[in-house]
Amino acid sequence: TLRKPISQSSMADWASKNLNMHTQGIFRRRISISNMLSWNGGSIKKPMLITSNRTIKKEACEMFKLVQSYMGDRQTRMDRNHVALVTVTKCWSMQGLRDELYIQLIRQTTDNTCYQSLAWGWELMAISLAFFSPSPKFQSYLEGYIYRHLNSDEKIAQHMKDLKNKKITKSRKKRKQNTEDEGLPISTYAKYCYRKLQKVAITGGKKGLRKPTVEEITHARNAILTPSLFGSSLEEIMLRQQDMYPGNKLPWVQTQLSQQILALGGEQTEGIFRIPGDIDEVNALKLQVDQWKIPNSLSDPNIPASLLKLWYRELEEPVIPQQFYEECISNYENPDAAVAVVQLLPELNRLVLCYLIHFLQIFAQPSNVGRTKMDVNNLAMVMAPNCLRCQSDDPRIIFENTRKEMSFLRMLIVHLDTSFIKGLV
């Protein structure tokens, strides 16, 4: 979990220690921190952050031009999707550029007098957070910046008005002056980025060997307004599917991926749920599923199995909500008490959990265990972390509770009557 956002003074202190102070004019006067962190219409000759890496030094200046191009502050022949793809791919491939991109975006979205440019800067930040997190060193600074913009729309409008009334530089005079509210309020981007930062700080962003694609860029942009089926709450997911599947009692993504695993012979596949599917294939399937599609080309049941585990694991609140956690680990050896906890869950959580347990009971049948080598203990071991989340930071408590979580889930697989779930979608 992230710390409470750092204060404005702490952010200023961080900037004074980490910014690579730029100079200007023939006397090479140092630019102030506030100017270093204000919108700039020109180019930069060195990175914003201190670095000794020569490649980063060169790439950082090129990346600033890309940021300006995406925000509409620099002319380019590339379309904005391609600009975003080049920018994100550079940072995804080169870890040292990630903080540099985020500080450049902070600069270009500060004291920016063009609303469209400002919105596109925030949009690029939101897209970037879908692929990689800032370093732990920079994380609290970025979080503090985003946090200050969660309810900032009136302030931004007034600030823009004030900046317009001041004497503006020639570079800004040349720029198309436009303060009309075009597109989303900045607070919408900020709220999305704040939530996304908290998730990506834990999950670590896009994994695998395949570079980002235009489809993933488009998907990341769309997710600002259309929440993903991954990482949302169960209630949000059900709300999203209301138009397409109004009669469904269960999340479409849960039932579809479960059925795919069985359709591909998952219950007869050795190491199912233990052996991960190819990460790039899993990413590709995730993109499809988020568009309500299940491709016909799947052949390896480990791919939908890995994605199903990811879906459970990334739920905003686990299937078994946090307030029932202590009760679960207290009753890890008592079958009746374990089953009784399930009946206390909110209706949606109860149905989703019962569907999962019913699904795992198929794999726990002796005829299938002989082929999968995944008995009830193994199934409980791989699935428990996706259903229960220990909130402690103490390694001893985490270790002890892991055993209890597994035992609790094992009790449900063996003793919970899930016959009512058959045929439910």
N, C-alpha and C positions, 0 to 999 in steps of 0.2 A: 504494500500500500504506500501511497505517496505521502510525504510530510505535508503539514499545513503550508500553504504558499508563503514564500519568504516576503518580508516587508520591502517597501520601496527603498529604504536606506540600505538594506542588505543587498538588494539588486544593484544599487549604485556602487556599493563596495565591490561586488563581484565584477562589475564592468570595469572598474578602475584597475583591477588586478589582471584581468584577462584580455581586455581589448588591445589590439595592436594599433596604437595611436597613430593616426595619419597626420601628415603635414600639408601645408599649402603655401603658395606664394613664393617669391624668390628668396625670402628669408627662412623658408621652411618652418613656419610657425606651426606648432601643434594645434590640431583641431580639438575643440572641447568635446567632452564625452557626450553632451546633449546634441551637438552637431554630428558627431560620429553615429549617433543613434536617431537621426532624423532623415526623412526621405531625401534621396539624392538623385538628381537627373543626369549627372555625368557618370563616368566610369570610375573604377577604383584601381590603384596601381599596386596594392598589396592586400592580403587577406584582412578581414575584420578581426579575427582572433589570432593570438600569438601562436606561431608554429615554426618549427625548424625544418619541416618536410618540404623539399623543393617542389615536388609534384603538387602538393596541396597549395603551395604559394601560387603556382601558375594556374591551376584549375580554379581556384577561388575567384580570381579576377574574371575568368571566362564565365563562371557560373553567375556572377553578378549581372552580366549582360543577359543571360538566360532569364533570370528573375525579372529584370526590367522588361524583357520581351514578353514574358507571360502576362505581366501586369499592364501591358499596353503602353509602357513608357519608352520603349525603344522599337524601332521598325525592324521587322524580320520577314523573311519569305516563308518561314515555317509556320504551320498552323499551331494553335495553342496546345492541342493534344500532343503534338510532336515535341514542342518545347518542354512540356511537362515530362514527357517520357525521357528525353535526353537528360534533364536535370535530375530526375529521380534515379535513373539508372547510374549516373555518375556517383551519387551519394550511396546508393545501395551497394555498389561495387567497391567503393572507397570509404571506409568508415570515418577517416579523418575529415571528410568534407561535410559530414552530417550537421555538426554543431555550427559550422560556417554557414550552411544554407539557412538554418533556423535564425541565426543572428542577422543575416542579410534580410530575411523576411521581416524580422522585428524592426529593423531600420526602415525598410521601405513601406511599412504600414504605420509608421509614426510620423505625425505632422504631414500627412499626405493630403493634399487639397483636392484630389480627384476621387470621387466616391467609387467610380467603376474600377479604377486602379487599386484602390484600397481593398475592395471586395475581392478582386482577383488575387491579391496578395494573400489574403486570408484563405482563399480557396486553395491556393498552392500549398499553404501550410497544412490544411486538412488532408489533401491528397498525399503529401509527404509522410504524414503520420500513419498512413495505412501501410507504409512499406518499411519504415525504420524509426527507431526511437532516438532521442538525443542521448549523449553520454550521461552517466550518472552525475558527473560534475556540472553539466549544463542544465540538467533536468529541472531543478528547482527554480532556476532563473526563467526558463521558458514557461513553466507552470505559473509563476508569479505574473508574467506578462499576460498570459491568456486570462488568468483569473481577474485581472483588472478590467477586462473587456466584457465580462459576462453580462453586465447591465449598463453598457456604455453608450447606447445609441444617441441619447439626448446630448451627452457630453461631446461626442464626436461631431454631431451636427453643429453645436455651438462653437467648438474648437475650429472647425473648418471655416465657419463664418468669420471668426476672429482673425485667422490666418489670412483670409482673403482681404480683410480690411487693412492689414499691415502692408507696408511696402514690400513687394515680393521681388525676388531676384529675376534676372533676365531669363535664366533657364526655365523658371516657372512661368514667366510671361509667355514664352514660346509655346508652352504646353497647353493643350486644349483644356480650358477651364470648365469644369463640370461638377457641380455639387449636388445635382439632382440625385435622389435616391434611386439608383438603378439596381434592381435585384434584391437580394436578401439583406436584412439588417445585419450589422456586424456581430451583434450579440448571438445570432443564430450560428454563425461560423465559430465564434468563441466557445459557445456551449458544446458544440460538436467536438472541437479540438480538445477541450478540457477533458471530456469523457474519453476521447480516443487516446490522449496522452497517458491517462491512467492505465488503459488496457495495454497499449504497446510497450509501456515501461515494464510490464510483467511478461507479456508474450514474446516480445523481441521483434515483432514485425514479420515481413515476408521471409520464409525460409526456402531452401532448395537451391538448385544450380541454375535454373532458367531465369534469365533476366526479366525484369518487368515488361509487360506488353501494353499496347494501346488499350486493349479490352480492360485490363486491370486498372489503368488510369481512369478510363470512363466510369468504371464501376466504383472506384474510390470517390470520384466527384459526385456521382449519383447518390452515394451513401449519406451525403450531408443532409439531404432532404428525405431520402428513403432508407430508413434503418436496415442494416443487414439482418439476415436470419441468424447470423452468428454474432455472439456478443451482446445480444439484446435480452430483455426479460421475456419470460414466457407470455406475459400479458401483451406485450408489444407484438410478439410474433403472431399470436392469435388475432390481434387487431388487424395486422397486415394482411392475413389470409382471409379476412372476413368477406372481401369482395369476390375472391376466386373460389373459396371453399367454405361458404357460409354455414353448411351443415356439419362441418368437421368438429369433433370434440377434442381432437389431438393435433399437435403441430404437424403440418404436412411434411416438413423436413424430417421429422423423427420417423414417421411411418414409412415414407418413401425410401429412405436410406436403409432402414431395417429390412424392408421387403427386398431391396436390391441385393443385400448380403445373402439372403436366403435363396433368391433367384439364381445367384451365381455359385450356389453350392457351398456357402460359407460354413454351414454346420458340418461339412465333411472336409474342411480345409485345415490342415495341421497348423497350429499356432495362431489361429484366428484371434484377433484382438491383441495378441502379443507381438506378432511380427508386423511392423509398420508397412503400409503401402508406400510406393514411390512418392516422395514429397511433392515433386512437380506435378504428378498426376493428381494427387490429392488437391493441390491448389487449383488445378484446371477444373476439377469436378466442383469444388467449392464455388467457383465463379459461375458455373452453370446452374447449380442448385439455388444460388441467390437470385437467379432469373427464372425460378420455378421450372427448371428443365432437368430431366435425367437423361443423359445421352444413351443411345443404344449400343455404343461401342465398348462399354465396360466388359472386361473379361476376368479381372483379378478381384475377388471379393475383399481383399485386404485394403483396397482403395476406399470403397464406401464404408468399410469398418473403421478405418482411421479417421475418416471425416465425421462419422457418427460420434466417435469418442470426443473429437474436437468440439462438436456442437454441444454436447453435454458439458464439457469442461469449460467452454467459453461463455456459457449462460451468465448473464449479469448477476443473478442470484442462483445458487445451485438448486437442483431439483428438490433436494431436501433443504428448505430454508434455514438460515443461520439460527433462528430462535429454537429450532428443534435439535440442534447439534449435540448439546450436552445430554439430552434425553437419549439420543441414539447411542452415544458411546458409553452411557451408563447401563444400557440394556443389551450389550453386545453378546451376552451369553444366555439371554432369556428369550426364547422364541415367542412366547405370548406377548411379552412386553414390547418386543421389536415390532411385531405385527400391529400392536395397539398404537404405536407411534404413527404408522402409516395412515391409520384412520383419522388421526388428528390433523393431518396436513390439509391446506386449502385444496378445494376440489380439483383445480387444474393440476396442481403439483401431484396430488394423489393419483390422478389418471395417468399422467406422464410417467411417474415412477412405476406404477403397476404395469404399464405397457412395457417398460424396460425390463422389469423382473420377469414378466411372461416371456419376453424375447430370450432372456438369458436362460430360462428354464428349458427352452428347446435345446440349447447347446449343452446343458447339464445332463441330458438323457444319456444313460450308459452307452447306447448304440452310437451316439455321436462322439462322446468322449474318447472312445477307442480310436477314432480317426483324427480328432483335433488335438488330442493330448492336452485339452483344456478342461480339467475337472472343475467342480464347484469352487474349490479353493483358488485355482488360477483365475477363474472368471471374476471372483470377488476381488482378487488382488488388483487386476487391471481396471476394473470398473469403479471401485470404491472412491478413488481420488476424483472421479468425474461427477460424483453425486454428493459428496460431503467435503466441506472445506474447513480445515483447522485454521483458526485465526491467530494462534499463538506464534510468537517469534522464537520461543525457547526450543532448541533442537531436541532436548530430552522429551518434552511434551509432544512435539510433532511425531517423534519416533514411536512413543508409547501409543499415541492416538491412532497412528497409521494401522497398527495391529488391530485395534478395537473397531476402526472403520471397516476393515476387511471382514472381521468376524460378524459385524452387524449386517453387512450386505449378504454374507453367506447365509445368515439366519433367514433373510427374506427369500433368497433363491430356493432354499429348502422348504420353508414353512408357509410362505404367503400364498393364499388361494387367489389366483389371478384368472380363473376360468371365465369370469364375467367380461374380460377384456377382449375375448375372441371376436373378431369381426368388427371391432370398434375402430373408427378412423377419425 
